[in-house]
Amino acid sequence: MDCVYCGSDLSAYDPVYVEETADGERVEVGGFCNYACLSAHIEASELVYGDACEWSPE
Ligand SMILES: [Zn+2]
C-alpha cells in the first residue's frame, strides 16, 4: 500500500490509517506515511470541498 498523499511505500514508515463513515458504513480512506501527510491531505481536501465546509480562515 502507498501513502494516499505522497505515494510513498508505507512499508518504510509507521503508517497512519484513516477510516471515514459514509451513510453509516465504515470506509477505509487509506494510509499515510505520517501525520504530516495526513494533515496535508486534509488541508487539500478542505480546499477542494471548501464550499461545503463551515471552516473559515478568519
Ligand atoms: Zn506520505
N, CA, C, O and the ligand as a Tripos MOL2 file, in Angstrom:
@<TRIPOS>MOLECULE
protein
  233   231    59     0     0
PROTEIN
NO_CHARGES

@<TRIPOS>ATOM
      1 N           0.8540   -1.2030    0.0000 N.3       1 MET1
      2 CA          0.0000    0.0000    0.0000 C.3       1 MET1
      3 C           0.8820    1.2410    0.0000 C.2       1 MET1
      4 O           1.9390    1.2730    0.6300 O.2       1 MET1
      5 N           0.4290    2.2550   -0.7140 N.am      2 ASP2
      6 CA          1.1720    3.5080   -0.7990 C.3       2 ASP2
      7 C           0.4440    4.6090   -0.0370 C.2       2 ASP2
      8 O          -0.7700    4.5540    0.1600 O.2       2 ASP2
      9 N           1.2100    5.6060    0.3870 N.am      3 CYS3
     10 CA          0.6330    6.7800    1.0300 C.3       3 CYS3
     11 C          -0.3650    7.4510    0.0790 C.2       3 CYS3
     12 O          -0.0660    7.6790   -1.0930 O.2       3 CYS3
     13 N          -1.5570    7.7650    0.6060 N.am      4 VAL4
     14 CA         -2.5860    8.3920   -0.2240 C.3       4 VAL4
     15 C          -2.1080    9.7450   -0.7400 C.2       4 VAL4
     16 O          -2.4210   10.1400   -1.8630 O.2       4 VAL4
     17 N          -1.3500   10.4450    0.0910 N.am      5 TYR5
     18 CA         -0.9740   11.8080   -0.2700 C.3       5 TYR5
     19 C           0.2570   11.8690   -1.1690 C.2       5 TYR5
     20 O           0.2170   12.4830   -2.2350 O.2       5 TYR5
     21 N           1.3450   11.2410   -0.7480 N.am      6 CYS6
     22 CA          2.6000   11.4160   -1.4770 C.3       6 CYS6
     23 C           3.0080   10.1800   -2.2580 C.2       6 CYS6
     24 O           3.9400   10.2440   -3.0610 O.2       6 CYS6
     25 N           2.3260    9.0410   -2.0420 N.am      7 GLY7
     26 CA          2.5910    7.8480   -2.8310 C.3       7 GLY7
     27 C           3.7920    7.0380   -2.3730 C.2       7 GLY7
     28 O           4.2050    6.1090   -3.0660 O.2       7 GLY7
     29 N           4.3650    7.3730   -1.2120 N.am      8 SER8
     30 CA          5.4990    6.6060   -0.7150 C.3       8 SER8
     31 C           5.0550    5.2160   -0.2660 C.2       8 SER8
     32 O           3.9130    5.0320    0.1570 O.2       8 SER8
     33 N           5.9480    4.2510   -0.3580 N.am      9 ASP9
     34 CA          5.6650    2.8960    0.0880 C.3       9 ASP9
     35 C           5.5680    2.8860    1.6150 C.2       9 ASP9
     36 O           6.5360    3.2050    2.3050 O.2       9 ASP9
     37 N           4.3970    2.5200    2.1350 N.am     10 LEU10
     38 CA          4.1620    2.6030    3.5770 C.3      10 LEU10
     39 C           4.9730    1.5840    4.3620 C.2      10 LEU10
     40 O           5.1100    1.7250    5.5770 O.2      10 LEU10
     41 N           5.5070    0.5770    3.7160 N.am     11 SER11
     42 CA          6.2940   -0.4180    4.4430 C.3      11 SER11
     43 C           7.5640    0.1940    5.0240 C.2      11 SER11
     44 O           8.1830   -0.3880    5.9150 O.2      11 SER11
     45 N           7.9550    1.3650    4.5240 N.am     12 ALA12
     46 CA          9.1430    2.0400    5.0150 C.3      12 ALA12
     47 C           8.8340    2.9790    6.1800 C.2      12 ALA12
     48 O           9.7340    3.6080    6.7350 O.2      12 ALA12
     49 N           7.5440    3.0690    6.5490 N.am     13 TYR13
     50 CA          7.1310    4.0250    7.5820 C.3      13 TYR13
     51 C           6.3150    3.3270    8.6630 C.2      13 TYR13
     52 O           6.0620    2.1250    8.5870 O.2      13 TYR13
     53 N           5.9080    4.0880    9.6610 N.am     14 ASP14
     54 CA          4.9460    3.6320   10.6610 C.3      14 ASP14
     55 C           3.6310    4.3060   10.2880 C.2      14 ASP14
     56 O           3.3240    5.3820   10.8000 O.2      14 ASP14
     57 N           2.8510    3.6890    9.4030 N.am     15 PRO15
     58 CA          1.7610    4.4130    8.7410 C.3      15 PRO15
     59 C           0.5710    4.7130    9.6380 C.2      15 PRO15
     60 O           0.3320    4.0460   10.6450 O.2      15 PRO15
     61 N          -0.1640    5.7400    9.2370 N.am     16 VAL16
     62 CA         -1.3920    6.1460    9.8990 C.3      16 VAL16
     63 C          -2.5440    5.7830    8.9630 C.2      16 VAL16
     64 O          -2.5910    6.2390    7.8200 O.2      16 VAL16
     65 N          -3.4730    4.9590    9.4540 N.am     17 TYR17
     66 CA         -4.6080    4.5640    8.6230 C.3      17 TYR17
     67 C          -5.8480    5.3480    9.0270 C.2      17 TYR17
     68 O          -6.0820    5.5980   10.2100 O.2      17 TYR17
     69 N          -6.6330    5.7310    8.0350 N.am     18 VAL18
     70 CA         -7.7870    6.5830    8.2620 C.3      18 VAL18
     71 C          -9.0340    5.9070    7.7140 C.2      18 VAL18
     72 O          -9.0300    5.3500    6.6160 O.2      18 VAL18
     73 N         -10.1110    5.9690    8.5120 N.am     19 GLU19
     74 CA        -11.4080    5.4960    8.0450 C.3      19 GLU19
     75 C         -12.4090    6.6300    8.1700 C.2      19 GLU19
     76 O         -12.2950    7.4730    9.0600 O.2      19 GLU19
     77 N         -13.3790    6.6490    7.2860 N.am     20 GLU20
     78 CA        -14.4690    7.6000    7.3740 C.3      20 GLU20
     79 C         -15.7740    6.8420    7.4580 C.2      20 GLU20
     80 O         -15.8540    5.6780    7.0650 O.2      20 GLU20
     81 N         -16.7950    7.5040    7.9700 N.am     21 THR21
     82 CA        -18.1220    6.9170    7.9970 C.3      21 THR21
     83 C         -18.9770    7.6030    6.9400 C.2      21 THR21
     84 O         -19.1890    8.8140    6.9930 O.2      21 THR21
     85 N         -19.4630    6.8250    5.9850 N.am     22 ALA22
     86 CA        -20.3030    7.3590    4.9250 C.3      22 ALA22
     87 C         -21.5810    6.5450    4.8560 C.2      22 ALA22
     88 O         -21.5380    5.3430    4.5970 O.2      22 ALA22
     89 N         -22.7260    7.1910    5.0850 N.am     23 ASP23
     90 CA        -24.0220    6.5060    5.0750 C.3      23 ASP23
     91 C         -24.0280    5.3290    6.0440 C.2      23 ASP23
     92 O         -24.5840    4.2710    5.7480 O.2      23 ASP23
     93 N         -23.4050    5.5250    7.2030 N.am     24 GLY24
     94 CA        -23.4000    4.5030    8.2310 C.3      24 GLY24
     95 C         -22.4220    3.3730    7.9830 C.2      24 GLY24
     96 O         -22.3560    2.4390    8.7830 O.2      24 GLY24
     97 N         -21.6720    3.4260    6.9180 N.am     25 GLU25
     98 CA        -20.7120    2.3780    6.6090 C.3      25 GLU25
     99 C         -19.3070    2.9130    6.8110 C.2      25 GLU25
    100 O         -18.9940    4.0430    6.4370 O.2      25 GLU25
    101 N         -18.4570    2.0730    7.4170 N.am     26 ARG26
    102 CA        -17.0630    2.4700    7.5880 C.3      26 ARG26
    103 C         -16.3260    2.2560    6.2720 C.2      26 ARG26
    104 O         -16.3230    1.1600    5.7110 O.2      26 ARG26
    105 N         -15.7140    3.3060    5.8060 N.am     27 VAL27
    106 CA        -14.9920    3.2500    4.5360 C.3      27 VAL27
    107 C         -13.5340    3.5960    4.8000 C.2      27 VAL27
    108 O         -13.2280    4.6510    5.3560 O.2      27 VAL27
    109 N         -12.6490    2.7090    4.4020 N.am     28 GLU28
    110 CA        -11.2380    2.9920    4.6010 C.3      28 GLU28
    111 C         -10.7630    3.9940    3.5620 C.2      28 GLU28
    112 O         -10.8530    3.7540    2.3580 O.2      28 GLU28
    113 N         -10.2530    5.1270    4.0480 N.am     29 VAL29
    114 CA         -9.7440    6.1580    3.1420 C.3      29 VAL29
    115 C          -8.3860    5.7410    2.6000 C.2      29 VAL29
    116 O          -8.0940    5.8890    1.4130 O.2      29 VAL29
    117 N          -7.5680    5.2170    3.4990 N.am     30 GLY30
    118 CA         -6.2470    4.7860    3.0650 C.3      30 GLY30
    119 C          -5.2050    5.0400    4.1370 C.2      30 GLY30
    120 O          -5.5440    5.4030    5.2630 O.2      30 GLY30
    121 N          -3.9620    4.8540    3.8000 N.am     31 GLY31
    122 CA         -2.8690    5.0260    4.7360 C.3      31 GLY31
    123 C          -1.9910    6.2060    4.3570 C.2      31 GLY31
    124 O          -1.8550    6.5770    3.1920 O.2      31 GLY31
    125 N          -1.4060    6.7720    5.3930 N.am     32 PHE32
    126 CA         -0.4830    7.8960    5.1970 C.3      32 PHE32
    127 C           0.8200    7.5530    5.8950 C.2      32 PHE32
    128 O           0.8080    6.8870    6.9300 O.2      32 PHE32
    129 N           1.9470    7.9980    5.3440 N.am     33 CYS33
    130 CA          3.2280    7.6060    5.9210 C.3      33 CYS33
    131 C           3.4810    8.2990    7.2540 C.2      33 CYS33
    132 O           4.2750    7.8070    8.0560 O.2      33 CYS33
    133 N           2.8270    9.4280    7.5110 N.am     34 ASN34
    134 CA          2.9350   10.0820    8.8100 C.3      34 ASN34
    135 C           1.8290   11.1340    8.9240 C.2      34 ASN34
    136 O           1.0620   11.3600    7.9880 O.2      34 ASN34
    137 N           1.7670   11.7680   10.0930 N.am     35 TYR35
    138 CA          0.6910   12.7410   10.3140 C.3      35 TYR35
    139 C           0.8560   13.9920    9.4580 C.2      35 TYR35
    140 O          -0.1220   14.6930    9.1940 O.2      35 TYR35
    141 N           2.0710   14.2780    9.0250 N.am     36 ALA36
    142 CA          2.2750   15.4310    8.1510 C.3      36 ALA36
    143 C           1.5470   15.2230    6.8270 C.2      36 ALA36
    144 O           0.8910   16.1340    6.3220 O.2      36 ALA36
    145 N           1.6660   14.0080    6.2660 N.am     37 CYS37
    146 CA          0.9540   13.7180    5.0250 C.3      37 CYS37
    147 C          -0.5490   13.6840    5.2750 C.2      37 CYS37
    148 O          -1.3220   14.1420    4.4330 O.2      37 CYS37
    149 N          -0.9740   13.1510    6.4160 N.am     38 LEU38
    150 CA         -2.3990   13.1210    6.7400 C.3      38 LEU38
    151 C          -2.9720   14.5300    6.8000 C.2      38 LEU38
    152 O          -4.0070   14.8090    6.1940 O.2      38 LEU38
    153 N          -2.2910   15.4310    7.5410 N.am     39 SER39
    154 CA         -2.8060   16.7940    7.6680 C.3      39 SER39
    155 C          -2.7520   17.5340    6.3430 C.2      39 SER39
    156 O          -3.6320   18.3420    6.0460 O.2      39 SER39
    157 N          -1.7290   17.2650    5.5450 N.am     40 ALA40
    158 CA         -1.6270   17.9050    4.2360 C.3      40 ALA40
    159 C          -2.7630   17.4430    3.3290 C.2      40 ALA40
    160 O          -3.3270   18.2300    2.5690 O.2      40 ALA40
    161 N          -3.0880   16.1550    3.4220 N.am     41 HIS41
    162 CA         -4.1880   15.6170    2.6180 C.3      41 HIS41
    163 C          -5.5140   16.2430    3.0410 C.2      41 HIS41
    164 O          -6.3480   16.5730    2.1980 O.2      41 HIS41
    165 N          -5.7060   16.4070    4.3670 N.am     42 ILE42
    166 CA         -6.9360   17.0140    4.8750 C.3      42 ILE42
    167 C          -7.0450   18.4660    4.4070 C.2      42 ILE42
    168 O          -8.1150   18.9140    3.9950 O.2      42 ILE42
    169 N          -5.9330   19.1920    4.4720 N.am     43 GLU43
    170 CA         -5.9540   20.5820    4.0130 C.3      43 GLU43
    171 C          -6.2710   20.6590    2.5290 C.2      43 GLU43
    172 O          -7.0130   21.5430    2.1010 O.2      43 GLU43
    173 N          -5.7220   19.7490    1.7430 N.am     44 ALA44
    174 CA         -6.0060   19.7210    0.3050 C.3      44 ALA44
    175 C          -7.4840   19.4160    0.0720 C.2      44 ALA44
    176 O          -8.1110   19.9900   -0.8190 O.2      44 ALA44
    177 N          -8.0370   18.5070    0.8800 N.am     45 SER45
    178 CA         -9.4460   18.1640    0.7370 C.3      45 SER45
    179 C         -10.3270   19.3470    1.1040 C.2      45 SER45
    180 O         -11.3600   19.5700    0.4730 O.2      45 SER45
    181 N          -9.9280   20.1060    2.1180 N.am     46 GLU46
    182 CA        -10.7140   21.2760    2.5040 C.3      46 GLU46
    183 C         -10.7030   22.3290    1.4150 C.2      46 GLU46
    184 O         -11.6790   23.0570    1.2350 O.2      46 GLU46
    185 N          -9.6020   22.4110    0.6900 N.am     47 LEU47
    186 CA         -9.5620   23.3430   -0.4330 C.3      47 LEU47
    187 C         -10.5250   22.8990   -1.5260 C.2      47 LEU47
    188 O         -11.2180   23.7210   -2.1240 O.2      47 LEU47
    189 N         -10.5660   21.5910   -1.7830 N.am     48 VAL48
    190 CA        -11.4360   21.0650   -2.8290 C.3      48 VAL48
    191 C         -12.9010   21.2100   -2.4340 C.2      48 VAL48
    192 O         -13.7410   21.6100   -3.2400 O.2      48 VAL48
    193 N         -13.1960   20.8710   -1.1510 N.am     49 TYR49
    194 CA        -14.5870   20.8460   -0.7110 C.3      49 TYR49
    195 C         -14.9300   22.0880    0.1180 C.2      49 TYR49
    196 O         -15.8920   22.0670    0.8850 O.2      49 TYR49
    197 N         -14.1710   23.1460   -0.0240 N.am     50 GLY50
    198 CA        -14.3120   24.3220    0.8170 C.3      50 GLY50
    199 C         -15.6980   24.9360    0.7930 C.2      50 GLY50
    200 O         -16.1500   25.4820    1.7990 O.2      50 GLY50
    201 N         -16.3740   24.8540   -0.3330 N.am     51 ASP51
    202 CA        -17.6860   25.4800   -0.4390 C.3      51 ASP51
    203 C         -18.6980   24.8340    0.4990 C.2      51 ASP51
    204 O         -19.6590   25.4790    0.9190 O.2      51 ASP51
    205 N         -18.4890   23.5750    0.8240 N.am     52 ALA52
    206 CA        -19.4320   22.8590    1.6750 C.3      52 ALA52
    207 C         -18.9510   22.7850    3.1230 C.2      52 ALA52
    208 O         -19.5570   22.1040    3.9510 O.2      52 ALA52
    209 N         -17.8740   23.4780    3.4190 N.am     53 CYS53
    210 CA        -17.2910   23.3840    4.7500 C.3      53 CYS53
    211 C         -17.5050   24.6880    5.4970 C.2      53 CYS53
    212 O         -17.4440   25.7710    4.9140 O.2      53 CYS53
    213 N         -17.7600   24.5720    6.8080 N.am     54 GLU54
    214 CA        -18.0040   25.7680    7.6110 C.3      54 GLU54
    215 C         -16.7090   26.3900    8.1100 C.2      54 GLU54
    216 O         -16.7090   27.4810    8.6800 O.2      54 GLU54
    217 N         -15.6030   25.6820    7.8880 N.am     55 TRP55
    218 CA        -14.3270   26.1820    8.3640 C.3      55 TRP55
    219 C         -13.9830   27.4880    7.6580 C.2      55 TRP55
    220 O         -14.1780   27.6200    6.4500 O.2      55 TRP55
    221 N         -13.4680   28.4530    8.4200 N.am     56 SER56
    222 CA        -13.0970   29.7460    7.8600 C.3      56 SER56
    223 C         -11.6880   30.1060    8.2890 C.2      56 SER56
    224 O         -11.3170   29.8400    9.4320 O.2      56 SER56
    225 N         -10.9030   30.6910    7.4290 N.am     57 PRO57
    226 CA         -9.5440   31.0860    7.8220 C.3      57 PRO57
    227 C          -9.5240   32.2970    8.7370 C.2      57 PRO57
    228 O          -8.4820   32.5990    9.3190 O.2      57 PRO57
    229 N         -10.6210   32.9880    8.8820 N.am     58 GLU58
    230 CA        -10.6520   34.1770    9.7050 C.3      58 GLU58
    231 C         -10.7820   33.8260   11.1870 C.2      58 GLU58
    232 O         -10.8240   34.7200   12.0320 O.2      58 GLU58
    233 ZN          3.1340   10.3710    2.5860 Zn       59 ZN59
@<TRIPOS>BOND
     1     1     2 1
     2     2     3 1
     3     3     4 2
     4     3     5 am
     5     5     6 1
     6     6     7 1
     7     7     8 2
     8     7     9 am
     9     9    10 1
    10    10    11 1
    11    11    12 2
    12    11    13 am
    13    13    14 1
    14    14    15 1
    15    15    16 2
    16    15    17 am
    17    17    18 1
    18    18    19 1
    19    19    20 2
    20    19    21 am
    21    21    22 1
    22    22    23 1
    23    23    24 2
    24    23    25 am
    25    25    26 1
    26    26    27 1
    27    27    28 2
    28    27    29 am
    29    29    30 1
    30    30    31 1
    31    31    32 2
    32    31    33 am
    33    33    34 1
    34    34    35 1
    35    35    36 2
    36    35    37 am
    37    37    38 1
    38    38    39 1
    39    39    40 2
    40    39    41 am
    41    41    42 1
    42    42    43 1
    43    43    44 2
    44    43    45 am
    45    45    46 1
    46    46    47 1
    47    47    48 2
    48    47    49 am
    49    49    50 1
    50    50    51 1
    51    51    52 2
    52    51    53 am
    53    53    54 1
    54    54    55 1
    55    55    56 2
    56    55    57 am
    57    57    58 1
    58    58    59 1
    59    59    60 2
    60    59    61 am
    61    61    62 1
    62    62    63 1
    63    63    64 2
    64    63    65 am
    65    65    66 1
    66    66    67 1
    67    67    68 2
    68    67    69 am
    69    69    70 1
    70    70    71 1
    71    71    72 2
    72    71    73 am
    73    73    74 1
    74    74    75 1
    75    75    76 2
    76    75    77 am
    77    77    78 1
    78    78    79 1
    79    79    80 2
    80    79    81 am
    81    81    82 1
    82    82    83 1
    83    83    84 2
    84    83    85 am
    85    85    86 1
    86    86    87 1
    87    87    88 2
    88    87    89 am
    89    89    90 1
    90    90    91 1
    91    91    92 2
    92    91    93 am
    93    93    94 1
    94    94    95 1
    95    95    96 2
    96    95    97 am
    97    97    98 1
    98    98    99 1
    99    99   100 2
   100    99   101 am
   101   101   102 1
   102   102   103 1
   103   103   104 2
   104   103   105 am
   105   105   106 1
   106   106   107 1
   107   107   108 2
   108   107   109 am
   109   109   110 1
   110   110   111 1
   111   111   112 2
   112   111   113 am
   113   113   114 1
   114   114   115 1
   115   115   116 2
   116   115   117 am
   117   117   118 1
   118   118   119 1
   119   119   120 2
   120   119   121 am
   121   121   122 1
   122   122   123 1
   123   123   124 2
   124   123   125 am
   125   125   126 1
   126   126   127 1
   127   127   128 2
   128   127   129 am
   129   129   130 1
   130   130   131 1
   131   131   132 2
   132   131   133 am
   133   133   134 1
   134   134   135 1
   135   135   136 2
   136   135   137 am
   137   137   138 1
   138   138   139 1
   139   139   140 2
   140   139   141 am
   141   141   142 1
   142   142   143 1
   143   143   144 2
   144   143   145 am
   145   145   146 1
   146   146   147 1
   147   147   148 2
   148   147   149 am
   149   149   150 1
   150   150   151 1
   151   151   152 2
   152   151   153 am
   153   153   154 1
   154   154   155 1
   155   155   156 2
   156   155   157 am
   157   157   158 1
   158   158   159 1
   159   159   160 2
   160   159   161 am
   161   161   162 1
   162   162   163 1
   163   163   164 2
   164   163   165 am
   165   165   166 1
   166   166   167 1
   167   167   168 2
   168   167   169 am
   169   169   170 1
   170   170   171 1
   171   171   172 2
   172   171   173 am
   173   173   174 1
   174   174   175 1
   175   175   176 2
   176   175   177 am
   177   177   178 1
   178   178   179 1
   179   179   180 2
   180   179   181 am
   181   181   182 1
   182   182   183 1
   183   183   184 2
   184   183   185 am
   185   185   186 1
   186   186   187 1
   187   187   188 2
   188   187   189 am
   189   189   190 1
   190   190   191 1
   191   191   192 2
   192   191   193 am
   193   193   194 1
   194   194   195 1
   195   195   196 2
   196   195   197 am
   197   197   198 1
   198   198   199 1
   199   199   200 2
   200   199   201 am
   201   201   202 1
   202   202   203 1
   203   203   204 2
   204   203   205 am
   205   205   206 1
   206   206   207 1
   207   207   208 2
   208   207   209 am
   209   209   210 1
   210   210   211 1
   211   211   212 2
   212   211   213 am
   213   213   214 1
   214   214   215 1
   215   215   216 2
   216   215   217 am
   217   217   218 1
   218   218   219 1
   219   219   220 2
   220   219   221 am
   221   221   222 1
   222   222   223 1
   223   223   224 2
   224   223   225 am
   225   225   226 1
   226   226   227 1
   227   227   228 2
   228   227   229 am
   229   229   230 1
   230   230   231 1
   231   231   232 2
@<TRIPOS>SUBSTRUCTURE
     1 MET1         2 RESIDUE 1 A MET
     2 ASP2         6 RESIDUE 1 A ASP
     3 CYS3        10 RESIDUE 1 A CYS
     4 VAL4        14 RESIDUE 1 A VAL
     5 TYR5        18 RESIDUE 1 A TYR
     6 CYS6        22 RESIDUE 1 A CYS
     7 GLY7        26 RESIDUE 1 A GLY
     8 SER8        30 RESIDUE 1 A SER
     9 ASP9        34 RESIDUE 1 A ASP
    10 LEU10       38 RESIDUE 1 A LEU
    11 SER11       42 RESIDUE 1 A SER
    12 ALA12       46 RESIDUE 1 A ALA
    13 TYR13       50 RESIDUE 1 A TYR
    14 ASP14       54 RESIDUE 1 A ASP
    15 PRO15       58 RESIDUE 1 A PRO
    16 VAL16       62 RESIDUE 1 A VAL
    17 TYR17       66 RESIDUE 1 A TYR
    18 VAL18       70 RESIDUE 1 A VAL
    19 GLU19       74 RESIDUE 1 A GLU
    20 GLU20       78 RESIDUE 1 A GLU
    21 THR21       82 RESIDUE 1 A THR
    22 ALA22       86 RESIDUE 1 A ALA
    23 ASP23       90 RESIDUE 1 A ASP
    24 GLY24       94 RESIDUE 1 A GLY
    25 GLU25       98 RESIDUE 1 A GLU
    26 ARG26      102 RESIDUE 1 A ARG
    27 VAL27      106 RESIDUE 1 A VAL
    28 GLU28      110 RESIDUE 1 A GLU
    29 VAL29      114 RESIDUE 1 A VAL
    30 GLY30      118 RESIDUE 1 A GLY
    31 GLY31      122 RESIDUE 1 A GLY
    32 PHE32      126 RESIDUE 1 A PHE
    33 CYS33      130 RESIDUE 1 A CYS
    34 ASN34      134 RESIDUE 1 A ASN
    35 TYR35      138 RESIDUE 1 A TYR
    36 ALA36      142 RESIDUE 1 A ALA
    37 CYS37      146 RESIDUE 1 A CYS
    38 LEU38      150 RESIDUE 1 A LEU
    39 SER39      154 RESIDUE 1 A SER
    40 ALA40      158 RESIDUE 1 A ALA
    41 HIS41      162 RESIDUE 1 A HIS
    42 ILE42      166 RESIDUE 1 A ILE
    43 GLU43      170 RESIDUE 1 A GLU
    44 ALA44      174 RESIDUE 1 A ALA
    45 SER45      178 RESIDUE 1 A SER
    46 GLU46      182 RESIDUE 1 A GLU
    47 LEU47      186 RESIDUE 1 A LEU
    48 VAL48      190 RESIDUE 1 A VAL
    49 TYR49      194 RESIDUE 1 A TYR
    50 GLY50      198 RESIDUE 1 A GLY
    51 ASP51      202 RESIDUE 1 A ASP
    52 ALA52      206 RESIDUE 1 A ALA
    53 CYS53      210 RESIDUE 1 A CYS
    54 GLU54      214 RESIDUE 1 A GLU
    55 TRP55      218 RESIDUE 1 A TRP
    56 SER56      222 RESIDUE 1 A SER
    57 PRO57      226 RESIDUE 1 A PRO
    58 GLU58      230 RESIDUE 1 A GLU
    59 ZN59       233 GROUP 0 **** ****
